[in-house]
Amino acid sequence: MTIIDIQDLHFRYPSGVSALNGVDLEIARGERVAVIGQNGAGKTTLARHLNGIYQPGRGRITIAGEDAAGKSIARLAAKVGYVFQNPSEQLFAKTVRADVEFGPRNLGADEAQAVRLTEWALEVTGLTEQADHHPYHLSPAERKRVALASVLAMDTPVIVLDEPTTGQDHDAVRRIVEIIAELHGRGTTVIAISHDMDFCAEHFDRVVAMAQGRVIADGTPAQVFGRPDKLAEAAVEPPQTMRLATELGWDGATATTVPEFLDELRARRAAG
Ligand SMILES: Nc1ncnc2c1ncn2[C@@H]1O[C@H](COP(=O)(O)OP(=O)(O)OP(=O)(O)O)[C@@H](O)[C@H]1O
């Protein structure tokens, strides 16, 4: 069932930059979608249309059956949680807990529900011990996790993560991967913008490549990363396993993750 339907979306900034030039994209409930493309391709501009930060210049966005045009950010916040790339655009309260609690309370959760969602979000992001700290006394990587926790606590059917792994260490990335798996298990639709192709290939069902404000490729990681012409147009490198397969001279390699690569290696060895 479709949860997000974007048709012929165009958007121009007041400066005159034409950031979106006819985006068509349909996303099903529960899908994990990675949006890739070089700086300036329009990924963030597109994502910010999903929670009403930007309104379409032309075209139409339907979210959970409701036309997003003219809907306030507050109204769309119940459906789409948007985790900013830069947490300082998002955090405002004096303690981590207050920041995280704000969302569910604002959406009308009762006391018990707000506390339960807040504690869960703090726990899965590893912030329980910092709950009473001021967000600005935390490291930039921790602040980014507070921004994530604040959105998780809203328990929206769609979550958009703008560059979730940037600046995060190995443990924090593992946590993000676990959170995406948990959200997927709950049926949440997860959309991530990322420059980390290995992360996209390993943890997403679908990859959408953008260039110059348009979608230029859309499919499974193997389908999209198997199109060197499209990757060149989007100015992104394929995942490391595919680069390795190319170096090894494998024809028609489709492995986008390490386990798939190992399977393919074994199959090729067995075939002599
Ligand atoms: N606030 C703004 N005002 C004017 N132009 C903007 C603004 N934000 C983005 N742009 C321009 O719109 C185009 C699309 O930018 P956008 O940030 O959506 O791309 P992106 O694919 O998300 O890039 P990145 O990977 O760097 O985040 C670019 O040409 C960019 O310079």
The ligand as an SDF file (V2000), in Angstrom:
LIG
                    3D

 31 33  0  0  0  0  0  0  0  0999 V2000
   18.0990   27.3690    1.1340 N   0  0  0  0  0  0  0  0  0  0  0  0
   18.4770   27.3480   -0.1510 C   0  0  0  0  0  0  0  0  0  0  0  0
   18.4250   28.4690   -0.9130 N   0  0  0  0  0  0  0  0  0  0  0  0
   18.7860   28.4560   -2.2040 C   0  0  0  0  0  0  0  0  0  0  0  0
   19.2360   27.3500   -2.8530 N   0  0  0  0  0  0  0  0  0  0  0  0
   19.3080   26.2230   -2.1420 C   0  0  0  0  0  0  0  0  0  0  0  0
   18.9420   26.1490   -0.7530 C   0  0  0  0  0  0  0  0  0  0  0  0
   19.1320   24.8780   -0.3100 N   0  0  0  0  0  0  0  0  0  0  0  0
   19.5970   24.1980   -1.3800 C   0  0  0  0  0  0  0  0  0  0  0  0
   19.7030   24.9910   -2.4680 N   0  0  0  0  0  0  0  0  0  0  0  0
   20.1550   24.5960   -3.8150 C   0  0  0  0  0  0  0  0  0  0  0  0
   19.2020   23.6570   -4.3100 O   0  0  0  0  0  0  0  0  0  0  0  0
   19.8780   22.6200   -5.0110 C   0  0  0  0  0  0  0  0  0  0  0  0
   19.5290   21.2830   -4.3580 C   0  0  0  0  0  0  0  0  0  0  0  0
   20.0850   21.2740   -3.0190 O   0  0  0  0  0  0  0  0  0  0  0  0
   19.8260   20.1130   -1.9700 P   0  0  0  0  0  0  0  0  0  0  0  0
   20.3810   20.5810   -0.6620 O   0  0  0  0  0  0  0  0  0  0  0  0
   18.4150   19.6910   -2.0110 O   0  0  0  0  0  0  0  0  0  0  0  0
   20.7230   18.9630   -2.5710 O   0  0  0  0  0  0  0  0  0  0  0  0
   21.2390   17.6230   -1.8460 P   0  0  0  0  0  0  0  0  0  0  0  0
   21.1830   16.5820   -2.9020 O   0  0  0  0  0  0  0  0  0  0  0  0
   20.4780   17.3910   -0.6070 O   0  0  0  0  0  0  0  0  0  0  0  0
   22.7410   17.9750   -1.5210 O   0  0  0  0  0  0  0  0  0  0  0  0
   23.6410   17.5220   -0.2300 P   0  0  0  0  0  0  0  0  0  0  0  0
   24.0480   16.1250   -0.5080 O   0  0  0  0  0  0  0  0  0  0  0  0
   24.7820   18.5070   -0.2860 O   0  0  0  0  0  0  0  0  0  0  0  0
   22.7890   17.6900    0.9990 O   0  0  0  0  0  0  0  0  0  0  0  0
   21.3530   22.9670   -4.9880 C   0  0  0  0  0  0  0  0  0  0  0  0
   21.6620   23.6460   -6.1810 O   0  0  0  0  0  0  0  0  0  0  0  0
   21.4790   23.8720   -3.7840 C   0  0  0  0  0  0  0  0  0  0  0  0
   22.5570   24.7650   -3.9420 O   0  0  0  0  0  0  0  0  0  0  0  0
  1  2  1  0
  2  3  1  0
  2  7  2  0
  3  4  2  0
  4  5  1  0
  5  6  2  0
  6  7  1  0
  6 10  1  0
  7  8  1  0
  8  9  2  0
  9 10  1  0
 10 11  1  0
 11 12  1  0
 11 30  1  0
 12 13  1  0
 13 14  1  0
 13 28  1  0
 14 15  1  0
 15 16  1  0
 16 17  2  0
 16 18  1  0
 16 19  1  0
 19 20  1  0
 20 21  2  0
 20 22  1  0
 20 23  1  0
 23 24  1  0
 24 25  2  0
 24 26  1  0
 24 27  1  0
 28 29  1  0
 28 30  1  0
 30 31  1  0
M  END
$$$$
